[in-house]
Amino acid sequence: MKKLFRSSHLLATALCCSVSIGVSAQQKDTATTQPRTDTVPAANNLPAEAPFTYASPQEYEIADISVSGTQYLDKSLLISIAGISPGDKVVLPGDHFAKTIQSLWSQRLFANVAINITKIEGNKIWLEIALTERPRLSEFVFHGVKKTESDEITTKASLRKGSVVTESLKQNTVGVVRKYYAEKGYRNIGVSFEEQADPRQTNSVKLIITISKGEKVHIQNINIVGNEVLSDASLRKKMKGTKEQTHFTLHPDVEHVYVDSSDLKDTYWQDFGFLVPSRTFEELDPWFRFKFFSSSKFNDSKYAEDKDKMLALYNSKGYRDAAIVDDTTYFTRNGNMNVDIRFEEGKKYYFGNIAWKGNTRYPDSLLNVILGIKKGDVYNMELLEKRIGKQLSPEGGADISSLYMDKGYLFFHIDPVETAIRKDTIDFELRMVEGPQATIKEVRIAGNDKTNEHVIRRELRTIPGEKFSRADLMRSQREISALGFFNPEHVEMNPIPHLEDGTVDIDYKVEEKANDQLELSAGWGGYIGLTGTLGVTFNNFSLRNIFNKDTWDPLPSGDGQKLSVRVSSNGKAYRSYNFSFTEPWLGGKHRNQFSVNFYSSYQNPNAYSAAIYGKAISNNAYFKVLGASVSMGKSLKWPDDYFTFIYALNYQQYKLKNYNYFNIPGFDNGTANNFSIKLTLARSSVSQPIFPTSGSSFNLTAQLTPPYSIFNPTKDYRQESLKDQFSFIEYQKYRFNFDWYVPLSKPRSDNKTLVLRLAAKYGIISRYNNRTTLSPFGRFELGGDGLSNFAIYDRDIISQRGYPVYYTSDPKVNPENGQPTGYEGFTVFNKYIMELRYPISLNPSSTIFGLAFLEAANGYRTVEDYNPFRLRRSAGLGMRFYLPMFGLLGFDYGIGFDRLQPGSGLKDAAKFTFMLGFEPE
């Protein structure tokens, strides 16, 4: 076959001994035409003279089109892309086939494209589209990087087997690799490709991608010039994503691009800068810098954000014209990077007159109070936008927009307009459009695959027919998150306003998460052998569907009720049973939480005694506990609707036989009965139950037994035996718990933020009068992991990290050899906690966060012994893992400062604490 030549006399010569003429394009991304030299036997039906001349072009009809050279592509589709078909008329010579080649070439699938004329009969021609496909990617291998890194690059670059290997694919891969490693601090990335033919597949290659990361590049210095009002340190502090590396050197780096005349004058000593810590650190910075806990890698996007933050700091100080006039990055002699920035600060501005336009609902005087900005205040556009609510925070707030939106003005809009600039004073006009009040039309819920819709809908504050309120919208989101059935990071709200009729639809979207829990554990005790525990908690149970087998998965669910069953047994020495059920909305119309709880435990001291001493204490010795409680909780509207009031009736029966469980002489036989009423006033506004980032909670509790001694005012019960005194237990107990959560940083894009938790706990138990003996029941036990004696008898267990269970108020006395004789528990305690928490993962399938803590607590045997400043102190680190199936897993490593002894190390004062299922008090 022959290609179409541009020279007519060569074409005539070729046609004498050839069958075809063609045009082609090869290799590069632009279509070209050039001759082919392959030949075929001559055909008898060609005229002897040349059929094509530029002087007299002829029109032909395409009789047929064939495609050759393709292996993976559909031939009919290729003919369609080519834009020619049988029956088309073409003029030869002409440019018709050049357009066809361009159409095929633009697909970037071929290494060569040619159109050959295989036959001519009269005015009809037969064409062949001859293609050479680019090679396919049969396999790709990365060299020079870890497998986890290569997997991430593969995903980001969209590398797939079977893809066509093109220069575009390679360049895209290079771009992805460089961006990926640049974010990790590598700036000198080398990427090379090697193609190896794959003999296993036709026209396929194996691509070997070799990556050379080089050394990590750290930011050595950030040099700032042009700043007189703000110090280098204050500006660098705003650069959250661009930090300098730690260094200690006797030869400071003097490389810089911009020179500031003020930098040439050192007034540190003349200005007594050594009296100001920040000036001293800044002066020492070229020689010594301590930043072990910050990354010094350079990231372009974070650097751009940091420049905006520095300008925002200037703007907040009144310097609205501040600008970064120059900035550059360059490599230093040691391979690291310097960042140089030059500012022009401009002059300082102040707020002038502030006028309101368009307000009819609220007067200027009220709006001015909420705005909180007066004439003469330093210009701060960020503060102004915050006060008028241009940037709404998720928590809401006391701003102008919230004031209107909480009253239904969903269509409210406000714009601050500068009306005059007089020297250093700027006048503003705050122009608003109040719009009509929006009425909620429809409320739709999606994503609740397991939870019944009424469980979500009863938590909503946005009711169809009522006026829209942004505060109610945010409160609804919090209440849905607090249920614990959904991923709190994906509780979405979408108001859809309809300006034409003044209504708004609200769409809620939730994402179910697994929240049922299974407790399955076994432990080996040195004296009693193997102890096993099996517990299940269904946090979204449905009692009404208990007889509907179609709803069992594994039990009926979706109504928001809680069912918990727990069994623990050693066989001989110990066993306990616990059952509880909670209905959060008894009756379905109001938030009336109803709970019932039954529990029983049994201890056989003979098993312990036989294991320790080789003999039993006595026949039929035991300690039995039987208990039940019923409680009802009710939401309150005053002081606000975050308050709840809970009242509970409790009964416990304790039976002792030949067993001095409490180490109290004379109390080894008998039955004690404890009837009590427990009243709790609680308030909770925490953002979410597992990892709260804001809000607070507190509860004030009073637990009271009947005052039996009042009915016989002349009797001195202390003269009776302990068995008789404790047959009906009498006491009054009061508790106060408080928790407060404060975010210390703005949430990142993944909602992670550093959170400060402050907590305080107090408790006191006492007699009604001095004619009775306060029993050991109901008292407080402090120290240890908070799990000791749990659910065995009525005693409040208050943990303290870094200490064993302690039995005296002296912080220096912390024995680990057991309970002393005569100890009955503390009657007063206080505890203080400060924690810094940071989430590692907020995924609902595994919420993980780390914490650092400071803790102080102590217990006191009598009120007279109470001293709020005599405390046991500790500090340490911990981790928490919330897994839907198992609940809480956590551990703490605490150091008890008051356990430190002269000549001993931290190891002797440290204690490792493990927790499972719940967070101890």
Residue pairs with C-beta under 8 A, 6 or more apart in sequence:
1 18
1 19
1 20
1 21
1 22
1 36
1 38
1 39
1 40
1 116
1 117
1 118
1 128
2 14
2 15
2 18
2 19
2 20
2 21
2 22
2 35
2 36
2 38
2 39
3 21
3 22
3 23
3 24
3 33
3 34
3 35
3 36
3 114
3 116
4 11
4 21
4 22
4 23
4 33
4 35
4 52
4 92
4 93
4 97
4 117
5 11
5 14
5 21
5 35
6 33
8 50
8 52
8 53
8 54
8 55
11 21
11 50
11 52
12 49
12 50
14 21
15 21
15 46
15 50
15 51
16 42
16 48
17 39
17 42
18 39
18 40
18 42
19 40
19 41
19 42
19 43
19 46
19 118
19 119
20 40
20 116
20 117
20 118
20 119
20 128
21 52
21 116
21 117
22 36
22 114
22 115
22 116
22 117
22 128
22 130
23 33
23 97
23 98
23 101
23 114
23 115
24 32
24 33
24 34
24 36
24 101
24 112
24 113
24 114
24 115
24 130
25 31
25 32
25 33
25 101
25 105
25 112
25 113
25 114
26 32
26 34
26 111
26 112
26 113
27 111
27 112
29 105
29 108
30 105
31 98
31 101
31 102
31 105
31 113
33 98
33 101
36 114
36 116
43 119
45 119
45 120
45 121
46 120
51 58
51 92
51 120
52 58
52 92
52 93
53 93
54 93
57 91
57 92
57 93
57 94
58 91
58 92
58 123
59 89
59 90
59 91
59 123
60 89
60 90
60 91
60 92
60 120
60 123
60 124
60 125
61 87
61 88
61 89
61 90
61 123
61 124
61 125
62 84
62 85
62 86
62 87
62 88
62 89
62 90
62 124
62 125
62 126
62 127
63 86
63 119
63 121
63 124
63 125
63 126
64 86
64 126
64 127
65 79
65 82
65 84
65 85
65 86
65 126
65 127
65 128
65 129
66 118
66 126
66 127
66 128
66 129
67 75
67 78
67 79
67 128
67 129
67 131
68 128
68 129
68 130
68 131
69 130
69 131
69 132
69 133
70 78
70 131
70 133
71 133
71 202
71 203
72 133
72 136
73 109
73 133
78 104
78 129
78 131
79 85
79 129
81 103
81 104
81 107
82 100
82 103
82 104
82 129
83 99
83 100
83 103
84 90
84 96
84 100
84 127
90 96
90 97
90 125
92 125
97 115
100 115
101 113
101 114
101 115
104 110
104 113
104 129
104 131
105 113
108 134
108 164
108 166
108 168
109 133
109 134
109 164
110 131
110 132
110 133
110 134
111 132
111 133
111 134
112 130
112 131
112 132
113 129
113 130
113 131
113 132
114 129
114 130
114 131
115 127
115 128
115 129
115 130
116 127
116 128
116 130
117 125
117 126
117 127
117 128
118 126
118 127
118 128
119 125
119 126
120 126
133 164
133 203
134 164
134 165
134 166
135 164
135 165
135 195
135 197
135 203
135 204
135 205
136 162
136 163
136 164
136 165
136 201
136 203
136 204
136 205
137 159
137 160
137 161
137 162
137 163
137 164
137 165
137 169
137 204
137 205
137 207
138 161
138 162
138 198
138 200
138 201
138 204
138 205
138 206
139 161
139 198
139 206
139 207
140 154
140 159
140 161
140 206
140 207
140 208
140 209
141 206
141 207
141 208
141 209
142 149
142 150
142 153
142 209
142 210
142 211
143 208
143 209
143 210
143 211
144 210
144 211
144 212
144 213
145 153
145 211
145 213
149 180
152 180
153 159
153 173
153 176
153 177
153 180
156 176
156 180
157 172
157 173
157 176
157 177
158 172
159 169
159 173
163 169
165 195
165 205
165 207
170 193
173 191
173 193
173 209
174 191
177 189
177 191
177 211
178 189
178 191
181 189
181 211
181 213
182 189
182 298
182 299
182 300
183 297
183 299
184 216
184 297
185 216
185 217
185 218
185 295
185 296
185 297
185 298
186 213
186 214
186 215
186 216
186 217
187 214
187 217
187 298
187 331
187 337
188 214
188 215
188 217
189 211
189 212
189 213
189 214
190 210
190 211
190 212
190 214
191 209
191 210
191 211
191 212
192 209
192 210
193 207
193 208
193 209
193 210
194 207
194 208
194 210
195 205
195 206
195 207
195 208
196 205
196 206
196 207
196 208
197 204
197 205
197 206
198 204
198 205
198 206
215 335
216 297
217 297
217 298
217 331
217 335
217 336
217 337
218 245
218 296
218 297
218 336
218 337
219 242
219 243
219 244
219 245
219 296
219 297
219 298
219 336
219 337
219 338
219 339
220 244
220 245
220 247
220 253
220 332
220 334
220 336
220 337
220 338
221 244
221 253
221 255
221 256
221 338
221 339
222 232
222 236
222 239
222 242
222 244
222 338
222 339
222 340
222 341
223 256
223 257
223 258
223 338
223 339
223 340
223 341
224 232
224 235
224 236
224 340
224 341
224 342
224 343
225 258
225 259
225 260
225 263
225 340
225 341
225 342
225 343
226 258
226 260
226 325
226 342
226 343
226 344
226 345
227 235
227 343
227 345
228 262
228 345
229 314
229 317
229 319
229 345
229 348
230 313
230 314
230 317
230 345
231 278
231 282
232 282
233 278
233 281
233 282
234 313
235 310
235 313
236 243
236 244
238 306
238 309
238 310
238 312
238 313
239 306
239 309
239 310
240 302
240 305
240 306
240 309
241 299
241 302
241 303
241 305
241 306
242 298
242 299
242 302
242 303
242 306
242 339
243 291
243 294
243 295
243 296
244 289
244 291
244 296
245 289
245 291
245 296
245 336
246 289
246 290
246 291
246 292
246 296
247 288
247 289
248 287
248 288
248 289
249 287
250 287
252 286
252 287
253 286
253 332
253 338
255 330
255 332
255 333
255 338
256 338
256 340
257 328
257 330
257 340
258 326
258 340
258 341
258 342
260 342
267 273
268 274
268 279
268 283
271 279
273 279
273 280
273 283
274 280
298 329
298 337
298 339
303 339
307 324
307 327
307 341
310 324
310 341
310 343
311 322
311 323
311 324
312 382
314 322
314 343
314 345
315 322
315 379
315 380
315 381
315 382
316 380
316 382
316 383
317 348
317 378
317 380
318 348
318 349
318 350
318 378
318 379
318 380
319 345
319 346
319 347
319 348
319 349
320 346
320 349
320 379
320 381
320 426
321 344
321 345
321 346
321 347
322 343
322 344
322 345
322 346
323 343
323 344
323 346
324 341
324 342
324 343
325 342
325 343
325 344
326 340
326 341
326 342
327 339
327 340
327 341
327 342
328 339
328 340
329 337
329 338
329 339
329 340
330 337
330 338
330 340
331 337
331 338
332 338
347 424
348 378
348 379
348 424
349 378
349 379
349 424
349 425
349 426
350 376
350 377
350 378
350 379
350 424
350 425
350 426
351 373
351 374
351 375
351 376
351 377
351 378
351 379
351 425
351 426
351 428
352 375
352 420
352 422
352 425
352 426
352 427
352 428
353 375
353 427
353 428
354 368
354 371
354 373
354 375
354 427
354 428
354 429
354 430
355 419
355 427
355 428
355 429
355 430
356 364
356 367
356 429
356 430
356 432
357 429
357 430
357 431
357 432
358 431
358 432
358 433
358 434
359 367
359 432
359 434
360 434
361 404
361 407
361 409
361 434
362 403
367 400
367 430
370 387
370 398
370 399
370 400
370 403
371 387
371 388
371 400
371 430
372 387
373 383
373 384
373 387
379 426
381 416
384 416
384 428
385 391
385 416
386 399
387 399
387 400
388 399
388 400
388 401
388 414
388 416
388 430
389 397
389 399
389 400
389 401
389 402
389 405
389 414
390 401
390 414
390 416
392 399
392 401
392 402
392 470
394 474
395 474
395 694
396 402
396 406
396 470
396 471
396 474
400 414
400 430
400 432
401 412
401 414
402 470
402 471
404 412
404 434
405 412
405 468
405 469
405 470
406 469
406 470
406 471
406 472
407 437
407 467
407 469
408 437
408 438
408 439
408 467
408 468
408 469
409 434
409 435
409 436
409 437
409 438
410 435
410 437
410 438
410 468
410 495
410 497
410 504
411 433
411 434
411 435
411 436
411 438
411 497
411 499
412 432
412 433
412 434
412 435
413 432
413 433
413 435
414 430
414 431
414 432
414 433
415 430
415 431
415 432
416 428
416 429
416 430
416 431
417 428
417 429
417 430
417 431
418 426
418 427
418 428
419 427
419 428
419 429
420 426
420 427
421 427
435 499
436 502
437 467
437 468
437 502
438 467
438 468
438 497
438 502
438 503
438 504
439 465
439 466
439 467
439 468
439 502
439 503
439 504
440 462
440 463
440 464
440 465
440 466
440 467
440 468
440 503
440 504
440 505
440 506
441 464
441 498
441 503
441 504
441 505
442 464
442 505
442 506
443 457
443 460
443 462
443 463
443 464
443 505
443 506
443 508
444 505
444 506
444 507
444 508
445 453
445 456
445 457
445 507
445 508
445 509
445 510
446 507
446 508
446 509
446 510
447 486
447 509
447 510
447 511
447 512
448 456
448 486
448 510
448 512
449 512
450 485
450 512
450 540
450 557
450 558
451 483
451 485
451 486
451 510
451 512
451 540
451 557
451 558
451 560
452 542
452 558
452 559
452 560
454 588
455 483
455 485
455 558
455 559
455 560
456 480
456 483
456 508
456 510
458 585
458 588
458 591
459 476
459 479
459 480
459 483
460 476
460 479
460 480
460 508
461 469
461 472
461 473
461 475
461 476
461 479
462 468
462 469
462 472
462 473
462 476
462 506
468 495
468 504
473 493
473 495
473 506
476 493
476 508
477 491
477 493
478 685
478 687
478 688
480 486
480 491
480 508
480 510
481 488
481 491
481 687
481 688
481 689
482 686
482 688
482 689
483 560
484 515
484 539
484 689
484 690
485 510
485 512
485 513
485 515
485 539
485 540
485 560
486 510
486 511
486 512
486 513
486 844
487 510
487 511
487 512
487 513
487 844
488 687
488 688
488 690
488 844
489 751
489 842
489 844
490 509
490 510
490 511
491 508
491 509
491 510
491 511
492 507
492 508
492 509
492 510
493 506
493 507
493 508
494 506
494 507
494 508
494 509
495 504
495 505
495 506
496 504
496 505
496 506
496 507
497 503
497 504
498 504
498 505
511 844
513 844
513 845
513 884
514 844
514 845
514 884
514 885
515 539
515 540
515 884
516 536
516 537
516 538
516 539
516 540
516 884
516 885
517 535
517 536
517 537
517 539
517 884
517 885
517 886
517 887
517 917
518 535
518 536
518 537
518 885
518 886
519 533
519 534
519 535
519 536
519 537
519 566
519 886
519 887
519 916
519 917
520 533
520 534
520 535
521 532
521 533
521 916
522 530
522 531
522 532
522 533
523 530
523 531
524 530
524 531
525 531
525 570
527 573
527 607
527 608
527 611
527 612
528 570
528 572
528 573
528 574
528 607
528 608
528 611
529 570
530 570
531 568
531 569
531 570
531 574
532 568
532 569
532 570
533 566
533 567
533 568
534 566
534 567
534 568
535 564
535 565
535 566
535 567
535 568
535 578
535 917
536 564
536 565
536 566
537 562
537 563
537 564
537 887
538 555
538 557
538 562
538 563
538 564
539 562
540 557
540 558
540 559
540 560
540 561
541 555
541 556
541 557
541 559
541 561
541 562
541 563
541 581
542 551
542 556
542 557
542 558
542 559
542 561
543 556
543 559
543 561
543 563
543 581
543 583
544 556
544 559
545 551
545 556
545 558
545 559
546 556
548 556
551 557
551 558
555 563
560 584
560 585
561 581
561 582
561 583
561 584
562 580
562 581
562 582
562 584
563 580
563 581
564 578
564 579
564 580
564 581
565 578
565 579
566 576
566 577
566 578
566 579
567 575
567 576
567 577
567 578
568 574
568 575
568 576
569 575
569 576
570 607
572 604
572 607
573 603
573 604
573 607
573 608
574 601
574 602
574 603
574 604
574 607
575 601
575 602
576 599
576 600
576 601
576 602
576 791
576 792
577 598
577 599
577 600
577 601
578 597
578 598
578 599
578 791
579 597
579 598
579 599
580 595
580 596
580 597
580 598
581 595
581 596
581 597
582 593
582 594
582 595
583 593
583 594
583 595
584 591
584 593
585 591
585 592
585 593
586 592
586 593
586 594
586 632
590 634
590 635
591 633
591 634
591 635
591 644
592 632
592 633
592 634
593 631
593 632
593 633
593 634
593 644
593 646
594 630
594 631
594 632
594 633
595 629
595 630
595 631
595 632
595 633
595 648
596 628
596 629
596 630
597 627
597 628
597 629
597 630
598 627
598 628
599 625
599 626
599 627
599 628
599 791
600 624
600 625
600 626
600 627
601 624
601 625
601 791
601 792
602 622
602 623
602 624
602 625
603 622
603 623
603 624
603 659
603 661
603 792
604 621
604 622
605 617
605 621
605 622
605 623
605 658
605 659
605 661
606 616
606 617
606 618
606 621
609 615
609 616
609 617
610 616
617 658
617 659
618 658
619 658
620 657
620 658
621 657
621 658
621 659
622 655
622 656
622 657
622 659
623 654
623 655
623 656
623 657
623 659
623 661
624 653
624 654
624 655
625 652
625 653
625 654
625 655
625 792
625 793
626 652
626 653
626 655
627 650
627 651
627 652
627 653
627 794
628 650
628 651
629 648
629 649
629 650
629 651
630 648
630 649
631 646
631 647
631 648
631 649
631 678
632 646
632 647
632 648
633 644
633 645
633 646
634 644
634 645
634 646
635 641
635 643
635 644
636 643
636 644
636 645
640 683
642 683
642 684
642 685
643 681
643 682
643 683
644 681
644 682
644 683
644 684
645 679
645 680
645 681
645 682
646 678
646 679
646 680
646 682
647 677
647 678
647 679
647 680
648 677
648 678
648 680
649 675
649 676
649 677
649 678
650 674
650 675
650 676
650 677
650 678
650 703
651 673
651 674
651 675
651 676
652 673
652 674
652 777
652 793
652 794
653 671
653 672
653 673
653 674
654 671
654 672
654 673
654 674
654 777
654 793
655 670
655 671
656 667
656 668
656 669
656 670
656 671
656 672
657 669
658 668
658 669
659 668
660 667
660 668
661 668
661 793
662 776
662 824
663 819
663 820
663 821
663 822
663 823
664 722
664 776
664 822
664 824
665 821
665 822
666 721
666 722
666 723
667 722
667 723
667 726
669 723
670 722
670 723
670 726
670 727
671 727
672 726
672 727
672 728
672 729
672 775
672 777
673 727
673 728
673 729
674 705
674 729
674 777
674 778
674 794
675 705
675 706
675 728
676 703
676 704
676 705
677 703
677 704
678 701
678 702
678 703
678 704
679 701
679 702
679 703
679 704
680 699
680 700
680 701
680 702
681 699
681 700
681 701
682 697
682 698
682 699
682 700
683 696
683 697
683 698
683 699
684 695
684 696
684 697
685 695
685 696
685 697
686 692
686 694
686 695
686 696
686 697
686 739
686 741
687 693
687 694
687 695
687 741
690 847
690 882
691 755
691 837
691 839
691 842
691 847
691 849
692 741
692 755
692 757
693 741
693 743
693 747
693 753
693 755
694 741
694 742
694 743
695 741
696 738
696 739
696 740
696 741
697 737
697 738
697 739
698 736
698 737
698 738
698 739
699 735
699 736
699 737
700 734
700 735
700 736
701 733
701 734
701 735
701 736
702 732
702 733
702 734
703 732
703 733
703 734
703 735
703 778
704 732
704 733
705 728
705 729
705 730
705 731
705 732
706 728
706 730
707 730
707 768
708 728
708 730
709 715
709 717
709 730
709 768
709 769
709 771
709 772
710 768
710 769
715 771
716 771
717 725
717 771
717 772
717 773
718 725
718 771
718 772
718 773
722 773
725 772
725 773
725 775
726 773
726 775
726 777
729 775
729 777
729 778
730 767
730 768
730 772
730 775
731 765
731 766
731 767
731 768
731 774
731 775
731 777
731 778
732 765
732 766
732 767
732 768
733 763
733 764
733 765
733 766
733 778
734 763
734 764
734 765
735 761
735 762
735 763
735 796
736 760
736 761
736 762
736 763
737 759
737 760
737 761
737 921
738 759
738 760
738 761
739 757
739 758
739 759
740 757
740 758
740 759
741 755
741 756
741 757
742 755
742 756
742 757
742 758
743 753
743 754
743 755
743 756
744 753
744 754
744 755
744 756
744 836
745 753
745 754
746 753
747 753
750 842
751 842
752 838
752 839
752 842
753 838
753 839
754 836
754 837
754 838
755 836
755 837
755 838
756 834
756 835
756 836
756 837
757 833
757 834
757 835
757 836
757 837
758 833
758 834
759 831
759 832
759 833
759 834
759 835
760 830
760 831
760 832
760 833
761 798
761 829
761 830
761 831
761 832
761 833
761 857
761 921
762 829
762 830
762 831
763 780
763 796
763 798
763 828
763 829
763 830
764 827
764 828
764 863
765 774
765 778
765 779
765 780
765 827
765 828
766 774
766 827
766 863
767 773
767 774
774 824
774 827
776 795
776 824
776 825
777 793
777 794
777 795
778 794
778 795
778 796
779 795
779 796
779 824
779 825
779 826
779 827
780 795
780 796
780 798
780 825
780 826
780 827
780 828
780 829
780 859
781 788
781 789
781 795
781 796
781 797
781 798
781 805
781 825
781 826
781 859
782 798
782 799
782 800
782 805
782 806
782 826
782 829
782 831
782 857
782 858
782 859
783 798
783 799
783 800
783 803
783 804
783 805
783 806
783 814
783 872
784 799
784 800
784 803
784 804
784 805
784 913
785 799
785 913
785 914
785 915
785 920
786 797
786 798
786 799
786 915
786 920
786 921
787 797
787 799
787 915
787 920
788 797
788 805
789 795
789 797
790 797
795 825
796 921
797 920
797 921
798 829
798 831
798 857
798 859
798 921
799 913
799 920
799 921
800 831
800 855
800 857
800 872
800 874
801 853
801 855
801 874
801 876
801 878
801 892
801 894
801 911
801 913
802 855
802 874
802 875
802 876
802 894
802 895
802 896
802 897
802 899
802 909
802 910
802 911
803 814
803 872
803 874
803 894
803 896
803 898
803 899
803 911
804 814
804 815
804 816
804 911
805 819
806 813
806 814
806 815
806 859
806 872
807 815
807 819
807 820
807 823
809 826
809 858
809 859
809 860
809 861
809 865
809 867
809 870
811 858
811 870
811 871
811 872
811 873
811 898
812 898
814 872
814 896
814 898
814 899
826 859
826 860
826 861
827 860
827 861
827 862
827 863
828 859
828 860
828 862
828 863
828 865
828 866
829 857
829 858
829 859
829 860
830 857
830 858
830 868
830 871
831 855
831 856
831 857
832 855
832 856
832 857
832 871
833 853
833 854
833 855
834 853
834 854
834 855
835 851
835 852
835 853
835 854
836 851
836 852
836 853
837 849
837 850
837 851
838 849
838 850
838 851
839 847
839 848
839 849
840 848
840 849
840 850
841 847
841 848
844 884
845 883
845 884
846 881
846 882
846 883
847 880
847 881
847 882
848 879
848 880
848 881
848 882
849 879
849 880
850 877
850 878
850 879
850 880
851 877
851 878
851 879
851 880
852 875
852 876
852 877
852 878
853 874
853 875
853 876
853 877
853 878
853 892
853 894
854 873
854 874
854 875
855 873
855 874
855 875
855 894
856 871
856 872
856 873
856 874
857 871
857 872
858 870
858 871
858 872
860 866
860 867
872 896
872 898
873 896
873 897
873 898
874 894
874 895
874 896
874 897
875 894
875 895
875 897
876 892
876 893
876 894
876 895
876 910
877 892
877 893
878 890
878 891
878 892
878 893
878 913
879 890
879 891
880 888
880 889
880 890
880 919
881 888
881 889
881 890
882 888
882 889
883 889
886 916
886 917
887 916
887 917
887 918
888 915
888 916
888 917
888 918
888 919
889 915
889 916
890 914
890 915
890 916
890 919
891 912
891 913
891 914
891 915
892 912
892 913
892 915
893 910
893 911
893 912
893 913
894 910
894 911
894 913
895 906
895 909
895 910
895 911
896 909
896 910
896 911
897 909
899 908
899 909
900 906
900 908
900 909
901 908
901 909
